[in-house]
Amino acid sequence: MVLLAEPAQKRLTIQVGEIAADTTTIRSLDWDRDRFDIEFGLQNGTTYNSFLIRGEQTALVDTSHEKFRQLYLDTLKGLIDPTQINYLIISHTEPDHSGLVKDVLQLAPDITVVGSKVAIQFLEDLVHHPFQRLIVKNGDKLDLGKGHVLEFVNAPNLHWPDTIFSYDAGTQVMFTCDAFGMHYCSDSTYDENLAEIEADFRFYYDCLMGPNARSVLSALKRMEQLGEVREIATGHGPLLRYNVAELVERYRRWSQAQAKAEASVVVFYVSDYGYSDRLSQALAKGITKTGVGVEMMDLKSAEPQEVQELVNRAAGIAIAMPPVSSKSANAAVSTVLAAAKSNQLIGLFESYGGDDDPIDPLLRQFRELGLKEAFNAIRIKEIPTEAIYQLCEEAGTDMGQLLTRDRGIKQRKSLDSDLDKALGRISGGLYIITAQKGDSKSAMLASWISQASFKPLGLTIAVAKDRAIESLMQVGDRFVLNILEEGNYQKLMKHFLKRFPPGADRFEGVKTQSASNGSPILTDALAYLECHVVSRMELSDHWVVYATVDTGRVSKADALTAVHHRKVGNYY
């Protein structure tokens, strides 16, 4: 193992190691990165993984982020003369994996770039000069010699439309780029400690892969046609060697649950324009939190028949505004309009790409067709911040809740009346959970809370999956539990029971002060506890969050906690 590092304060390092016969990983370790494209909060940094396969011919699989330019290129040149690399395989063209493609082409101008048709088209816009290319599709093979025969697997929308996997039959290593990855930075090359990484693995799936569940299942089906996969060489985080079967099965199980959703929304975006893809991912994450399925489609690469089929089976449509100058994207929008039905929901949002189609004319056309707006059109006038991504996620949640409202009412009526009344006799206190992370903040009235441990002091909270605050209660996040006072809670309860529109300030008009962990403390609460999330357990419609308590204070020593008495057990 070789370790090269820039000065320690930058916390960017390179890790090099052999992962299989003739196969080397170059892992760019970004220890201190706490955001990924702003909307993706990170607790443990991230990595950008690249790979060298040396048969009789040599292939480089992906590159790295441009922030690693000198470190990565020096490391690559220390391993091989770049002019001896025959192929550069592009799993997909998102900048964190292709940020140094142009540099590699300058060092090795005769290299052949291998990728999907869409990836090659994207690279032409990125590189701006001719290069040798080999367009591959599902089932195509590339023989590097010495037993290294690469077979390519189409994996569109995981999570860009141009994604491919590469399977080396000689080593039984599958190179998957984003799929099966996680944002987790450590010295461990592999997944030896599953308990340590599984929360990050799930969070990554929920943010990037869950909104593309049908595409995940399609890719898994194609993988089954290959030989045994002993190792998954991911684009982010540790490589999978010790828990391959378990983690692949989790992807399958989670994606099957999403794909079985009774209702779905199709989200249209433009992958290489402005902030379209990132905003779309935030919106899609909000939708999936409600149990509604999502299918995502890039307007630039969409085939008319596929667009029509997606719209026909969707209960809702969301569109990130495409650039005026893109004929293909605007043609796809016209196909959406032609296929849309009056009983569908519609949501439009700007991409902040500098050339957005105007929202109002398109919105007017959908209204004339009878579609109902799921949320107010999102107009973005500055580079998206954490608050904007939160707005998009909450808009997606509102859209999903509109589509599941009737189902929720039906479920609440389905309990046996005696059981319903008996369960309703379980009472709890009244609390308000508040959390803030960067520019994002939220709050929730809660009663399903209980102390869970003495050493350390800990408690559990049941949080519905579609609550906005759920995104701020991941493992490692911090929050405040505000305890309400008996006889003096009505004003706060009434305020936080309101249905807030997406992006609204839930604390407007409420007296607060900042806790040491950065979350708001409600000044009128009886007591507060500062907590941080240690673990989460998934249930059908809730997450049970276990958190330890760091500090706390009581404002009135003789006052009592407000109690919430219910009459039925099928609602709060």
C-alpha positions in Angstrom: 0.0 0.0 0.0 1.4 3.4 -1.0 0.1 6.6 0.6 0.8 10.0 -0.8 -0.4 13.2 0.8 -0.6 16.9 0.3 0.0 19.1 3.4 -2.2 17.8 6.2 -4.4 20.8 6.5 -5.9 20.1 3.1 -6.8 16.5 4.1 -6.6 15.2 0.5 -4.8 11.9 0.2 -4.3 9.2 -2.3 -4.4 5.5 -1.5 -3.1 2.9 -4.0 -3.6 -0.9 -3.6 -3.9 -4.1 -5.5 -7.5 -5.4 -5.4 -7.2 -8.4 -7.8 -4.8 -9.9 -10.3 -3.4 -7.1 -12.5 -5.9 -4.7 -11.0 -5.0 -1.6 -9.0 -7.2 1.0 -7.3 -6.3 4.6 -7.0 -8.6 6.0 -4.3 -8.7 9.8 -3.9 -9.6 10.3 -0.2 -11.5 13.6 0.6 -11.5 13.4 4.4 -13.1 16.7 5.2 -15.8 17.2 2.6 -19.1 17.7 4.5 -21.4 18.5 1.6 -21.8 16.8 -1.8 -23.3 19.2 -4.4 -24.7 21.1 -1.3 -27.9 19.0 -1.1 -26.1 15.9 0.1 -24.9 16.3 3.7 -21.9 14.1 4.5 -20.8 12.9 8.0 -17.7 11.0 6.9 -16.2 12.7 3.9 -16.0 10.8 0.6 -13.7 9.1 -1.9 -13.4 9.0 -5.7 -12.2 5.6 -6.8 -10.4 4.9 -10.1 -8.9 1.6 -11.3 -6.1 0.3 -13.6 -6.5 -3.1 -15.3 -3.3 -4.4 -16.9 -3.7 -7.3 -19.3 -1.8 -7.4 -22.6 -3.5 -4.1 -23.0 -4.3 -1.6 -20.2 -7.5 0.1 -19.2 -8.1 2.9 -16.8 -11.6 2.9 -15.3 -12.7 6.4 -14.4 -10.5 9.3 -13.2 -11.1 11.6 -10.2 -12.3 15.0 -9.0 -10.4 18.0 -10.4 -9.4 19.0 -6.9 -7.1 16.0 -6.9 -5.5 16.9 -10.3 -1.8 17.0 -9.3 -2.1 14.3 -6.7 -3.9 11.9 -9.0 -1.9 12.6 -12.1 1.4 12.2 -10.2 0.2 8.9 -8.7 -1.0 7.6 -12.1 2.4 8.5 -13.7 4.1 6.8 -10.9 2.2 3.6 -11.7 2.4 3.6 -15.5 3.5 5.7 -18.4 0.1 7.2 -19.4 0.9 6.7 -23.1 0.8 2.9 -22.4 -2.8 3.1 -21.4 -4.9 1.8 -24.3 -8.5 2.5 -23.0 -10.1 5.0 -20.7 -13.5 3.5 -19.6 -16.0 6.2 -18.6 -18.6 4.7 -16.3 -20.4 8.0 -16.4 -19.5 11.6 -17.0 -20.5 13.3 -13.8 -17.5 15.6 -12.9 -16.5 13.8 -9.7 -15.5 10.8 -11.9 -14.6 12.5 -15.2 -13.0 15.7 -13.8 -9.6 14.7 -15.1 -10.5 13.1 -18.4 -9.2 16.0 -20.3 -5.9 15.9 -18.5 -5.5 12.1 -19.2 -6.2 12.7 -22.9 -3.5 15.4 -23.0 -1.1 12.9 -21.4 -2.2 10.0 -23.7 -3.7 11.5 -26.9 -3.9 8.1 -28.6 -6.0 6.5 -25.8 -9.5 5.1 -26.8 -12.3 6.4 -24.7 -14.9 3.7 -24.0 -18.5 4.6 -22.9 -22.1 4.5 -23.7 -23.4 6.6 -26.6 -24.8 9.2 -24.3 -21.5 9.4 -22.3 -19.5 10.0 -25.5 -21.9 12.8 -26.5 -21.5 14.4 -23.1 -17.7 14.1 -23.3 -17.6 15.9 -26.7 -19.1 18.9 -24.9 -16.6 18.5 -22.0 -13.3 17.9 -23.9 -13.8 20.2 -27.0 -11.3 18.4 -29.2 -11.3 15.1 -31.2 -10.6 11.8 -29.4 -10.7 8.2 -30.3 -13.9 6.5 -29.0 -15.5 3.1 -28.7 -19.3 3.2 -28.0 -20.4 0.1 -26.1 -23.9 -1.2 -25.3 -25.2 -4.0 -23.1 -23.4 -7.3 -23.6 -20.5 -5.9 -25.6 -17.1 -7.2 -24.6 -13.5 -5.8 -24.6 -10.6 -8.4 -24.4 -7.6 -6.9 -22.7 -5.7 -10.2 -22.7 -4.4 -12.3 -19.9 -7.9 -13.4 -19.1 -9.3 -9.9 -18.6 -12.4 -9.8 -20.7 -14.6 -6.8 -19.8 -18.3 -7.2 -20.4 -20.4 -4.0 -20.3 -23.8 -3.6 -18.6 -26.2 -0.8 -19.4 -27.2 0.9 -16.2 -28.9 4.1 -17.2 -30.1 6.5 -14.4 -27.7 5.1 -11.8 -27.6 7.8 -11.3 -27.0 9.5 -14.7 -28.4 8.5 -18.0 -25.0 7.5 -19.4 -24.0 5.0 -16.8 -22.4 1.6 -17.6 -21.0 -1.2 -15.4 -17.9 -3.1 -16.4 -17.5 -6.8 -15.4 -14.0 -8.4 -15.6 -14.6 -12.1 -16.0 -11.0 -12.9 -15.2 -11.1 -11.4 -11.7 -14.9 -11.5 -11.2 -14.8 -7.8 -10.2 -17.7 -5.5 -11.2 -16.9 -1.8 -11.7 -20.1 0.0 -10.9 -19.2 3.7 -10.3 -22.0 5.3 -8.2 -24.1 2.1 -7.7 -23.5 0.3 -4.4 -21.3 3.1 -3.3 -21.4 5.5 -0.3 -19.9 8.7 0.8 -17.6 7.3 3.4 -13.9 8.1 3.8 -11.5 5.9 5.8 -8.2 4.1 5.4 -10.1 0.8 4.9 -10.2 -0.2 1.3 -12.9 -2.7 1.9 -16.2 -3.2 3.7 -14.9 -5.3 6.6 -17.0 -3.6 9.2 -20.6 -3.6 7.9 -22.1 -2.1 11.0 -19.9 0.9 10.7 -20.9 1.7 7.1 -24.4 0.5 6.7 -26.1 3.8 7.7 -24.1 5.6 5.0 -24.8 2.9 2.5 -28.5 3.3 3.1 -28.4 7.1 3.1 -26.6 7.1 -0.2 -29.2 4.7 -1.7 -32.1 6.8 -0.5 -30.6 10.0 -2.0 -29.4 8.7 -5.3 -30.6 5.2 -6.1 -34.1 5.0 -4.5 -35.6 7.6 -6.9 -34.4 5.3 -9.7 -35.6 2.0 -8.2 -36.9 0.5 -11.5 -33.5 1.2 -13.1 -31.8 -0.5 -10.2 -33.9 -3.6 -10.7 -33.1 -3.6 -14.4 -29.4 -3.4 -13.8 -29.6 -6.2 -11.2 -31.4 -8.4 -13.7 -28.6 -7.8 -16.3 -26.0 -8.5 -13.6 -27.6 -11.9 -13.0 -26.6 -12.9 -16.6 -22.9 -12.5 -15.8 -20.7 -14.8 -13.9 -20.2 -14.7 -10.1 -19.4 -11.2 -8.7 -16.8 -11.6 -6.0 -16.0 -7.9 -5.6 -17.8 -4.6 -6.4 -15.4 -1.8 -7.2 -17.5 1.2 -6.4 -16.8 4.9 -7.4 -17.3 6.2 -3.8 -16.4 4.8 -0.4 -15.0 1.3 0.4 -15.0 -1.4 -2.2 -17.3 -4.3 -1.5 -15.7 -7.7 -0.9 -16.9 -9.1 2.4 -20.6 -8.3 2.1 -21.3 -8.4 -1.6 -24.3 -10.7 -1.5 -25.9 -9.0 1.5 -25.6 -5.5 0.1 -26.7 -6.4 -3.4 -29.8 -8.1 -1.8 -30.5 -4.9 0.1 -30.5 -2.9 -3.1 -32.9 -5.5 -4.5 -35.2 -5.4 -1.5 -35.3 -1.7 -1.2 -35.9 -1.2 -4.9 -38.6 -3.8 -5.1 -40.5 -2.0 -2.3 -40.2 1.3 -4.3 -41.2 -0.3 -7.6 -44.4 -1.8 -6.0 -45.7 1.6 -5.1 -49.3 2.1 -6.0 -48.6 5.5 -7.5 -45.6 7.0 -9.2 -44.3 10.3 -10.4 -42.1 10.8 -13.5 -39.4 13.5 -13.0 -37.9 15.0 -16.1 -34.6 16.8 -16.0 -31.5 17.7 -18.1 -28.4 16.0 -16.7 -25.7 18.3 -17.9 -27.6 21.7 -17.6 -27.4 24.1 -14.6 -28.5 22.5 -11.4 -31.2 20.4 -13.0 -30.1 17.0 -12.0 -29.3 17.9 -8.4 -32.6 19.8 -7.8 -34.4 16.8 -9.4 -32.7 14.4 -7.1 -33.8 16.5 -4.1 -37.4 16.6 -5.3 -37.4 12.9 -6.1 -36.1 12.1 -2.6 -39.0 14.0 -1.1 -41.4 12.0 -3.2 -40.0 8.6 -2.3 -40.3 9.4 1.4 -44.1 9.2 1.1 -44.0 5.7 -0.5 -44.7 7.0 -4.0 -42.5 5.6 -6.7 -40.3 7.8 -8.9 -39.0 7.3 -12.4 -36.4 9.8 -13.7 -35.8 10.7 -17.3 -33.2 12.9 -19.0 -35.1 15.2 -21.5 -32.0 15.4 -23.8 -31.6 11.6 -24.3 -35.3 10.7 -24.0 -37.0 8.7 -26.8 -40.5 9.9 -27.6 -42.1 6.5 -27.1 -40.4 6.1 -23.7 -41.6 9.6 -22.6 -45.1 8.7 -23.6 -45.1 5.4 -21.7 -43.7 7.0 -18.6 -46.3 9.8 -18.6 -49.1 7.3 -19.3 -48.4 5.3 -16.2 -47.6 8.2 -13.8 -50.0 9.8 -11.4 -47.8 13.0 -11.3 -45.3 14.8 -13.5 -42.5 17.0 -12.4 -40.3 19.0 -14.9 -37.0 20.8 -14.4 -37.1 23.6 -17.0 -34.8 22.7 -19.9 -32.7 25.3 -21.8 -34.4 27.2 -24.5 -31.6 26.2 -26.9 -32.1 22.5 -26.6 -34.3 21.3 -29.4 -34.3 17.7 -28.2 -35.3 18.6 -24.6 -38.1 20.9 -25.8 -39.3 18.2 -28.2 -39.5 15.9 -25.2 -41.5 18.4 -23.2 -44.0 18.6 -26.2 -44.4 14.9 -26.0 -45.1 15.2 -22.3 -47.8 17.7 -23.0 -49.4 15.5 -25.7 -49.5 12.5 -23.3 -50.6 14.4 -20.1 -54.0 13.7 -18.6 -56.3 15.9 -16.5 -56.3 13.6 -13.5 -52.5 14.0 -13.0 -50.5 16.3 -10.8 -47.9 18.7 -12.2 -45.0 20.4 -10.7 -42.5 22.7 -12.4 -39.2 24.1 -11.1 -36.3 26.1 -12.6 -32.9 24.6 -13.3 -30.8 27.8 -12.8 -28.9 27.1 -15.9 -28.9 30.6 -17.4 -31.1 29.7 -20.4 -34.2 28.2 -18.8 -37.4 28.0 -20.7 -39.9 30.3 -18.9 -42.2 28.5 -16.4 -45.4 30.4 -16.9 -46.3 29.5 -20.5 -45.7 25.8 -19.9 -47.6 25.9 -16.6 -50.5 27.6 -18.4 -50.6 24.8 -20.9 -50.8 22.1 -18.2 -53.5 24.1 -16.4 -55.5 24.2 -19.7 -55.3 20.4 -19.9 -56.8 20.2 -16.4 -53.7 19.1 -14.4 -53.6 20.2 -10.8 -50.5 21.9 -9.4 -48.8 19.8 -6.7 -46.8 22.7 -5.4 -46.2 26.3 -6.4 -43.7 26.6 -9.2 -40.2 26.8 -7.8 -38.3 29.9 -9.2 -34.6 30.0 -8.5 -32.9 33.4 -8.7 -29.5 32.5 -7.3 -27.1 29.6 -7.0 -29.0 26.9 -5.1 -28.3 26.8 -1.4 -29.1 24.1 1.2 -32.4 25.9 1.8 -33.3 25.6 -1.9 -32.6 21.9 -1.9 -34.7 21.6 1.3 -37.5 23.5 -0.5 -37.4 21.0 -3.4 -37.4 18.0 -1.1 -40.4 19.4 0.8 -42.2 20.1 -2.5 -41.6 16.5 -3.5 -43.0 15.3 -0.2 -46.1 17.5 -0.6 -46.6 16.0 -4.1 -46.3 12.5 -2.7 -48.7 13.2 0.2 -51.3 14.5 -2.2 -51.1 11.2 -4.1 -51.3 9.0 -1.0 -53.9 11.0 1.0 -56.8 8.6 0.1 -54.7 5.6 0.9 -53.9 7.0 4.3 -57.6 7.6 5.1 -58.4 4.1 4.1 -55.7 2.6 6.3 -56.9 4.6 9.3 -60.3 3.1 8.9 -59.1 -0.4 8.5 -58.3 -1.2 12.2 -60.7 -3.2 14.3 -62.7 -0.7 16.5 -61.9 -2.4 19.8 -58.2 -2.8 19.0 -58.1 0.8 17.7 -59.6 2.1 21.0 -57.4 -0.1 23.2 -54.2 1.0 21.3 -55.3 4.6 21.7 -55.0 4.3 25.5 -51.2 4.4 25.1 -50.3 8.0 26.0 -47.2 10.0 25.7 -45.7 13.4 26.4 -45.8 16.4 24.1 -42.5 17.5 22.6 -41.2 19.6 19.7 -38.1 18.3 17.9 -36.0 21.1 16.3 -33.0 20.6 14.1 -30.7 22.7 11.9 -27.9 21.7 9.6 -26.3 24.5 7.6 -29.1 26.6 6.1 -31.6 23.8 6.5 -33.8 23.8 9.6 -37.1 22.1 10.6 -39.3 21.2 13.5 -41.9 18.5 14.3 -44.5 18.1 17.1 -44.0 14.6 18.6 -45.4 12.3 21.2 -43.9 8.9 20.4 -40.8 9.4 22.5 -39.3 7.3 25.3 -36.1 7.1 27.3 -34.3 4.0 26.1 -31.0 3.8 28.1 -29.2 4.9 31.2 -25.6 4.5 30.1 -25.3 6.4 27.9 -28.4 8.5 28.5 -30.5 7.8 25.4 -34.0 8.0 24.0 -36.0 6.8 21.0 -38.2 8.8 18.7 -40.6 7.5 16.1 -40.4 9.7 13.0 -42.8 9.2 10.1 -40.9 8.6 6.9 -42.6 11.5 5.2 -41.8 14.1 7.8 -39.5 17.0 6.6 -37.3 16.8 9.6 -36.5 13.1 8.9 -33.7 14.3 6.5 -32.1 16.2 9.4 -32.1 13.1 11.7 -29.6 10.8 10.0 -26.9 9.0 12.0 -24.5 11.6 13.3 -27.0 14.5 13.1 -27.8 16.7 16.1 -31.1 18.0 17.3 -32.9 19.5 20.3 -35.9 17.8 22.1 -38.1 20.6 23.5 -40.3 19.4 26.3 -43.7 21.2 26.5 -45.3 22.3 29.8 -48.7 21.1 31.0 -51.1 23.9 30.8 -48.8 26.1 28.8 -48.3 24.2 25.5 -51.4 25.2 23.4 -49.8 28.1 21.5 -46.7 26.2 20.5 -48.6 23.1 19.6 -51.0 25.1 17.5 -48.2 26.7 15.7 -46.3 23.5 14.9 -49.4 21.6 13.9 -49.9 23.9 10.9 -49.2 22.6 7.5 -46.2 24.6 6.3 -45.7 25.2 2.5 -42.4 23.9 1.1 -39.5 26.1 2.2 -41.5 28.0 4.8 -39.7 29.2 8.0 -41.3 27.0 10.7 -39.8 29.3 13.4 -41.3 32.6 12.2 -43.0 34.3 15.2 -41.6 31.8 17.7 -39.0 32.8 20.3 -35.9 30.7 20.0 -32.2 30.7 21.0 -29.4 28.5 19.6 -28.3 25.4 21.3 -24.6 24.5 21.5 -25.2 22.0 18.7 -26.7 24.7 16.4 -30.3 23.7 16.6 -33.1 26.0 17.9 -34.2 25.9 21.5 -37.8 27.0 22.0 -37.7 29.7 24.7 -41.2 28.8 26.0 -40.5 25.1 26.4 -40.4 23.6 29.9 -37.1 21.9 29.3 -34.8 20.9 26.5 -32.3 18.1 25.7 -29.5 18.4 23.1 -29.1 15.1 21.4 -27.2 13.4 18.6 -28.4 10.4 16.5 -26.6 7.1 17.0 -28.7 4.7 15.0 -32.0 4.2 13.2 -34.3 1.3 12.7 -36.6 1.1 9.7 -40.2 0.2 10.2 -43.0 0.1 7.6 -44.0 3.8 7.9 -41.7 5.2 10.5 -38.0 5.4 11.5 -37.2 4.6 15.1 -34.3 7.0 15.9 -32.1 6.2 18.9 -30.1 9.3 20.1 -27.9 9.9 23.1 -28.3 13.0 25.2 -25.4 15.5 25.5 -26.8 18.1 27.8 -30.1 19.6 28.9 -31.9 22.1 31.2 -35.2 22.7 33.0 -36.7 26.2 33.2 -39.4 25.4 35.8 -38.4 22.7 38.4 -41.9 22.2 39.7 -43.8 22.1 36.4 -45.1 19.0 34.7 -44.6 17.7 31.2 -47.7 18.1 28.9 -49.4 14.7 28.2 -51.0 13.7 25.0 -54.1 11.4 25.5 -55.5 9.7 22.4 -58.8 8.0 21.8 -57.7 5.9 18.8 -54.5 4.1 18.0 -54.4 4.5 14.2 -53.4 8.2 14.2 -51.4 10.5 16.4 
